Amino acid sequence: MTSLWTTAEMTTAMRADKAGAPPEAIAGISIDTRTIGKGEAFFALTDARDGHDFVEAALKAGAGLAVVARDKRGRFAADAPLLIVDDVLDALRDLGRAARARLKGQVIAVTGSVGKTGTKEALRLAFSAEGETHASAASYNNHWGVPLSLARCPASAQYAVFEIGMNHAGEITPLVAMVRPHIAIITTIAPVHLEYFGSLEKIADAKAEIFTGLVPGGVAVLNRDNEQFAHLEAAAKAAGVARIVTFGEAAKAEARLIRYALQDESSAVEADILGHHVAYKLGAPGRHLVMNSLAVLAAVELAGADIAHAALALTHLKPSIGRGARATLKVPGGQALLIDESYNANPASMAAAIALLGQAPVGMRGRRIAVLGDMLELGAPGPTLHAGLAAALADAKIDLVFCSGPLMHSLWEALPSGRKGGYAETSAALEPQVLEAVRAGDAVMVKGSLGSKMGPIVKALERQFPREDAAVAAKV
């Protein structure tokens, strides 16, 4: 078993007491009994559910030990292998800080209104071409996700990439204080969580908290094309950031896009990255991915890694489930393309997804169909921002639009009659309309905020129209 932590190290870092006979070392850290591995440590976090309810299941599943709260100790057998702490989340934070203290490699942190997870995954690919790389799993970017990602980082990692998120001011500061990056990337500033901030400037201020955790001599990587660039640049300077590197199409950008071309399932890019001329291919389509790849390669250069190796690795970049993953469905008379964007939505990501749908291939008599759910946390401008999507749908020449949710009703009313596919108050009520509409040759994109529950429509499409196997899909 490869050791991530010795139990002695964990005990010291978390100021824990031992019970039972825990192993000398653990192989990993888990918070989920469904995926826990043999020899891992189970942390009984109390967030959406009380993890103490699952400790016995974790141990039965092969966990080496469980980390539990002192006031819950009485719930477990005297010989259960436990580390007992005052507060489990605080203990995880302490272990995360210990992980950062022992780490000798380069640390990169990513935030931004849109594109955090995709950029984090691109950074993982790019740095993995150079050496041992650790990165946050999934979208583990919040108050428990960041310390968990840190605590999982092996001491041997040469590069470590962490995603940092927020939906309120003040959330990033304590997280980045744990991560202490050498390089901090802000992908872009967009009207996301606007309900809680009221203005783009305040969103930029919250994202700029990432500068407070940069190590001395650290570098900020900023989007020069974004309208909040000057605001972020000033905030970085005020925080004492030693160096600011910019990316974008602007002539002054140090990581500058020269040209790009979007294919059905990839993107070809030519760029100047801090004086290096680079031509490369991204294994996924989208202008937003092209732009963020400039920040990725800038970070590679700043970290002293090889840009050529990193650029070649980006060929393997693929969109993940809920974030643009594509599937070929078998429908009566042929095939249809499904684009799953159901994980989340905001005005910027919605516009990007609509543009991608506009470029998606369709068969003879096939249509481009957008199935859209509410974009949440936009506050008072919400109805207007939803109605404004009508222009993007027209520009992309989307044939049919299905809408669900009270906010999307504003878009429904703004659509011309020929583009209206169907409307319902809920995604569950919209589902049968979408299933009935899909036919051979269509390209269907499903997107909405997580709370608008568009994911079940994706699953319903896949149930009714099974995915083609890989061999068949490759021939499409």
N, C-alpha and C positions, 0 to 999 in steps of 0.2 A: 504493500500500500504506500503510495506517495503521500508524504506528510505535508499538510498545509500549516498546521499549528501543533506544537506539543501542548499537552494539557497543562503543563507547568507554565508555559508562556501565556496561555489563556487565563489561567488562574491569577497570575500576576497582573496582567493588563486589565482584567475586569474586577480585580479585588474580590474574587469569588471564594467560596468555601466548597470543598469537595465532599460528595456523599457517595456511598457505594464504592465500586471499583472501576472508575472510568479508564479507558485505554490511555496509553502513554502519549498518543498523538491522534489527531483526527484528519480525515482525508478531504473534508470540505465542510461547507456550512449550508444549512437548509432551513427554510421556514415553512415547507410544504411537504406533508407526509405522502402526497401523491407522487412526488418525484424524488424523494430522499434516497441517497445512495448509501451503500454499506460503509460503515465507519465514519459517517459524517456527524457533525454536531447539529442538533435540532434546537433552534432558538424559539422559545414559546412567546412570541410577540403577541401583544393584545392590541390589535388595530381594528380591522373589520370584525374579526372573531378572536376569541381568547385562545391563544395557542396552547395554553395549559390543558385544554380539553383534548388535545391530540398527542400529548407527550407519550402516553402508553402505546399508541399506535405507531409513533415514530420509532420507539425502541424495539417494538416487535418487527418493524420493517427493516431493522438492521442498523439503526443509528448507534454510534458509539457512545454518545452521551446526550443529555438534554440540558439546556441552560434555562433555569426556572427562577421565578421570583421568590424571595424569602418567605413572603406571606402565603405562598401557595405550596410550600414544602410539604405540609402535612397531607397533601392529596396523593403522595407517591410512596411506594414501598421504601423501607429503610435501606434496602440494598440496591435501589435503583441508581444507575450511574448518572450523577447529576453534578452540575456546577451551579451553585446557589448564589444569587446576586440580589441587590436591593431592587433594581429595576432592569428588566431584560433589554429594553431599547437603549437605556443608558449604557449597559454593558456592551451592547453591539457597537455603539458609538466609540466606547473606549477601545474596543478591539480594532475598529477601523482606524483610529488614530495610531495605534501600535503598528498596524500594517503599513501606514504611511511613513512612520518613523523608520522602519527597517528597509523601506524600498529605496534602492539606489538608482533605478531607471528614470527615464523621462516621463513626466506626468502631463497629460493633456486633458483639459476640461472643456465641455461643449454646452452652451445654452443658446437660447434664441426662441422667438415666437413660433417658428416653423422649422422643420428639418433637423431637429436635434438627434433623433434616433437614427435617421438615415445617414447623417454625417458621422455619428459615432460608429456605425457599422462600416462605413467607408474607411474611417481611420483604423478600425480593427484590421480590415483587409490590408490596407496599405502598410501598416507597421509590421504585420505578421510576415510580410515578405522579407523583412530585415532581421527580425529576431523575436524572441518570446514576448508575446503581447497579451495583456489582460484587458478586458473591457466589460463595462456594465452589461448585465443580461437584460434582454427585453427593453422596457422603458423604466428601469429601476432608477428613478431620478429624484425621488422625494425624501422625506424625513427619515424613512427607514431604508429606502432603496440605495441611497448613496453610502451610508455606513455599511450596509450589507455588501455592496460591490467592493468597497475598500477592504473589508475583512476577508473577502474571498481572494484577494490579490496575493499571489505567491511572492515570496521575497526575491525570487530569481527573475521576476519579470523585468525585461529591458525597457518596455514601454507599457504604460497603463493609461487607459482612456475612460473617462467618467462623464456621464451625462448628468446635467443638473437642471432641474425644472422648478417651476414656481407658479402659483396663481394668486399670490398676495405679496405685497412688499415685505421685505425682511426675511424671506424664506431662503434665499440663496446665500446670504452672508454666513450663517453657521455651517452650511454644507460645504462651501468652498474653503472655509477655515479648516475643515477636516482634510479636504483633497489636496490643498496647497499645490496647485499646478504650476508647471514651468511655462505652459502655453495655454491661453484661454481664448476660445473661439466663440463669437456671437454670430450666429448664422444670419439673422435678420430681425427686424422689429416690425410687427404687424398687429392689427387689432384683434388680439386674442386675450381672453379674460378681461375684456374692456369694461365689463360690468363692475369689476372690482377696482379699476384704476381711473377710468374717466377720460384718459388721453393717452396718445402714443408716447408723449414725453415721459409720463409717469411709468409706463411699461418699460421704456428705455432705462429709466433710473433703476428700476427693479432688476433688470438684466445686468446693468452695470455693476451690481453688487459683486459680480464674479471677479472684478478687478481687485477687490479687497483681499482676496486670498492668494493672489499671485506671489510666488516666492521672489525674493530680491533678485532683480535682473530678469524677471519673467517678461513674456511677450504677449500682447493682446493682438488677436487677429480679427479684423472688423470688415464688414461689408461696406465698401465705399459707395456703392450704388444706392444704398438705403437712405431714405430721407432723414433718418435719425443719426446718420453717420457723425455729423459735427457734434451732436449732443453726446454721443458715446465717446468720441475722441476727447472731448473736454473732460468727461468723467474719468476716463483712463488717466489722463494727465494729472487731474486733481488727486487721483489715488496713488500717484507716484510711479506709474507704470514706466519702465525703462525704455521700452520699444513698442511701437505700434506698427503693425504690418497690415496692409489692406488688400482686399481682393474684389474683383468685379470687372465690368467692362470699361469703367472710367479710365482715361488715359494715365492718370496718376497711380493707379492700382499697382502694387508691387507683384501681386499674383493676378495677371491680367488675361482675360479671355480675348483671344484673337478671332476665332470663329468656331462654330459648332454646327452639327447637323444631327437632327433627330431621326432615327429609324424606328421601325415598329416596336422593337424590343431592345434597343440600345441607343447610345449616343456617341458620336465621334467628336472629339474635342482637340483644338489646338490652342495652346496657351503659352504665356511667358511667366514662369514661376521664379520670381526673384533672380531674374537674369538667365534662367535656363529655358530654352525653347523645348517644349514637350508636346508631342502628339500622342493621344491615347484614346482608348475606347472604354466607355462605361457600359456595364452589362445590363443597364436599365435605361428607359427613355425618360426625358423630362428636363426642361430648362433649369428648374430649381435644383436638380441633382447636378447638372453641369456646373452651376454657379458654386454650389457648396463643395464640389470636388476641387475647386481652386483653393479653398481654405484648407482642405485636407492635404493637398500637396505642399502648400506653404508650411503647414505644421511639420510635415516630413522633413523638409529642408531645414527648418528651424531646429528640429530635434537632432539633426546631424545624420539622418538616415538617407538611403539612396532613393532619389526621385524616380529614376528609371525603373527600378524594381517595384516601387509603390504604384507607379502609373500602370504598369503591366498587370498588377494584382487587381486593379479596379475593373478589369474586364469581367471579373467574377462577381461584381456587385449585383445583387438581385433584390427586387422589392419583396418585403415580407408580408405575411398574412395581415390583412386589414390596412396595409400601407402600399397598395398598388400591385399586389400579387395577381398574376394572370392565370386563368385556367381555360381550357377548351372544353366546352360542354357539348354533349351529344344530344341534339334536338331533332324532332321529326323532320326528315328531309335533308339533314346535314349537320352543321356545327355552328356554335355561337361562342363568342369570346366574352368571358366574364372578368371584369377588373374589380378587385376587392379593395375598396378604399374606406371600409366601414369603421376603422378604428377611431378616427376622430376627424373633426372638420372645423375650419375657421375661414374667413373670407379669402385669405391668401392661399391656403392649401386647396380650397374649393376651386378657385380660379385655375390653379395649376392642374388639378385633376380634370377639370372640364377641357382645358387645352389639350391634355394628353388624350382624352377620349376623342377629341376632334381629329387627332392624327392616327387613331387606331384603325387597323384594317377591317373592312367589312366585305362580305361576300356579295354576289349578285343579288340585287334587291334588298340587301341588308341595310339596317338602320343603326345609327349611333343613338343609344338610349341612356339618359341620365336618370338615376333613381336617387333622389336627394332627401335627406332628413334634416331636421333643424340644426343650425349652428348655435350652440348654447353659450352662455356667459358673455353676451355682447351688450347687455344693458339696453338703455333707451334707443340707441341707433339700430338695434337688432332688425326690426321690420324693414328699414331702409336698406340695410346691408344685404338682406335676403333678396329684396326686389332688384337690387343692383346686379345680381347674378344673371339676370335676363340678357344683359349686354354680352357677357362672356359666353353664354350659350349660343347667342346669335353669331358671334365672331367665330366660334368653333364649328358652326353649322350642325349643331346637335339636332337630330330629327324629332325625338320624342323626349318629354320630361315627365317623370312621375315624382310627386311631392308628398311628403308626410310631415305632419306637425303644424301647430298653430303659427309658428314663425314662417314656415315655408308657404303658408297661404298667401303671404305678401308676394312671393315670387310667382306663385300660381296665377294670381291676378294680373301680374305684369307680363305674362307670356302671351304671345299671339295664339289664337285658337288652333292653328295648324301644328303647333309644337306641344300642345297639351296632351299628355298621355293618360294621366289619372291623378286624383288627389284623395287623401284620406287623413283623418285627424291623427292616426297612429300608424306606425310601421306595420303592425299586425294586420290592420285593416287594409293597408295598401298591398300587402303581399300577394293575395290572389289576383289582383289586377296586373301585377308585374309578371307573374307566372303565366297568365293567359296571353300576354302580349308578345313574349319572346318567340322568335322564329329563326329559322336557318339564315345564316349570314349576318346576324345582328352582332353588335358590340355593346355590351351592357356594363355600365359603371355604377357601383353602389357606394354612396358616401353620406356621412352625417356624423355629428358628434356622438361620442360613445353613449351618452344618455338618451339619444334619439333612437337607439336600438335598431340600427340598420343591419347589424351582423346577422340576425335571424333571416333576413331576406336572402343574404348570400347563401346561407345554409339551405334554405328552401329551394333555391335555384339548383344547387348541387344535388339535392335529393331528387328533384323532379327530372333534372337533366344530368345524368352522371358524367363525371369528368372522363374525357378520352384518356387512354393510357399514353404513357410518354412516347411510345413508338408511333402511335397514330398522330398524336399532337405534333410530332416533329415533321410530319408530312404536310401540315396545313399551309 
